[in-house]
Amino acid sequence: MRSTDISFLRRQAEQCIALSRATFDLTIASRLRTMAEELRSRAAQLEDDHESMPVHVMGRNRSSNGKGRD
């Protein structure tokens, strides 16, 4: 998990909100707002997990050759 993942989720949530405001279909608008809330919730959860993670664990996502597992 990286801060870029959190930023991505928040940007996606904002896109859902923008789309919900642009549509005249109230069912779709409601679903988009629900999706935005789910994305924001997931971003907040990841952020909380990241902040509570001990510093010595954060470096473990790298392999022995120094490259990330991404």
N, C-alpha and C positions, 0 to 999 in steps of 0.2 A: 504494500500500500504506500502510495506516495502522495505528497500534497497536490501533485498534478491531477491525481484521481479525484480528490476532493473538489478541486476547482472545476474539473470536467463535469462532475455531477451537478454542481451548482449552476454552471452555464446551461446544462441541459434543462434544469428546472426553470430557469429564466426563459428559455426558448418555449417551453410548454406554456408558461404563463402568457407570453406574447401571442402564441398561436390561439390560446383560449380567448383572448381579447379580440382576435381578428376574425373569429368565426361567428356565424349567426346561429349555428346549430347548438342549442343549449346542452344537449346530451354529450356532444363531443367536447364542448367547453368544460363541462363538469369533469369529464374523464381526464382531460388535460390538466386541470387543476389538481385532481387527485394524484396523477402521475408526478406533478411538480412537488407535491408534498412528500410523496414517497422518496423522490430523489433527494430532497433537502434533508429528510430524516436519515437516509443512508449516509449522506455526506457528514452530518453531525455525528453519527455513530462512528464513522471512520476517524473523524477528527478526535473524538473522545478516546478511541482506542489508541490512536497515535500518541496523544498527549500522556496517556497513562503507561505507555510502553517504556520499560527501563532503557536507558541509553545504551547499555552493553548489548541489548538484544537487537537494536536497530541496525547494527552493522552486519548482522548475520545473513542478510539477503544477498550477499556477494559470494561467488564461488571462489575456489582457491586460486584461480588465475586472475582475480581482480575484476572480472567482468560481472555485471549483474545478471540475474536469472531471467530478466525480462525477455 
